[in-house]
Amino acid sequence: MKLRKARKAKKKRAKTASSPVRVVVGLRNSGSDYTGTRHNIGLEVVDRVLSHSGELLRKAPARIRAMVSQTGIGDDRTLFLVPNTFMNESGGAVSAALAYYKIEPGEVLVIHDDIDLSFGRLRVQVAGGSGGHNGIRSVEKSVGTKEFSRLKVGVGRPPGSMDPADYVLRAFTKVERPEIEVVVEDAADIVDLWLTDRAKAQEVAALRGRDG
């Protein structure tokens, strides 16, 4: 009996040690029709971070409607998550992952597009409002708090009288794409920095594009 209990305890400790301690979420609309759009910049950043370590997104455990990947070892593991839903349903996948892995909302970084931030600018922010972003609004509602970090990627304001909803569903233009590639790389570096020094990540992000 004692041996059996010891084995169970060992198995439990092993599972805990290998579980992620933080989550990085890349918001998007699922489906090939949305590839390369402004609303899917979160996915692009997550893909770029994972490419640095040769990792790929895979299907998440049952009940989590997302693609996931884990990096790091022991108590320094990070779960990267991209919901397999439309933007306004993103929160369900995030809350399910937090419950499954027993992670607190304060250990979450959500990457998303921001039309109120100048094109190419980056900003790391903790808590705050949704700014009208349906994905952030969904995450706030599903996890029951605003106390998580956000990495905002500026995509600029829509031209003229264009509806913002239409604007974020448009792909970056051929002229914009080279700059966005640089922005995505910079954002990936900010994510890596956030994993070890959140205050520094916030400081460095604020400098991106300031002189542009």
C-alpha positions, 0 to 999 in steps of 0.5 A: 500500500505504501509503495502504491501511494509513493508511486502515485505521489511520484507520478503527481510530482512528475506531472506537476513539474512538466506542466506549463507555468505561463501561457502566451496566446496569439489571437486570430480568426481560424480559417485560411480566408483570414491568413495574413490579415491584420486581425491574425497578427497574434498568430504570426507572432506566435509562429515566429517565436516557435520558429526560433526553437524549431517548435510547431503548433499541434492540436490541443488536448480535448475540450481546448479548442486551440492549437498549442505548443510547449517550450522550456523544461521543468518549472520554466515551461511555457504554453503557446496557444492559438484558438481554433475559433472566430475572434469573438469566441477566443476566450473559451479556449483560453479559459479551458487551457487555464483550467486544464493546466491550472494556470492563473490569469496573471501568467497570461500574455495575449498578443493582438492587433490594435488599430489605436496604436500607430502602424508598427508600434508595440506595447505591453500592457497589464490589465486595462480595457478591451479597446473594442477588441472582440478577442480581448473582450472575449478573454476578459469575459471567459477568464473573469478578469482583466488582470492579464498581460497584452502585447499590442501590435499597432496596425494603424487606423482604417483609411477614410470612412472604412469600417474598422471591422472590415479593415482588420479583416484585410490582408496587409498590402505588398507595401506594408508586408516588409515592415510587418515582417520586421514588426513580427520579429521584434514582437517575437523578441518581446515575447521572449523577453516577457518570459524572463523580465516583464518590466523590461519587455514593457520598456523595450516594446514602448521604444519600438517604432517611436522614431518611425 
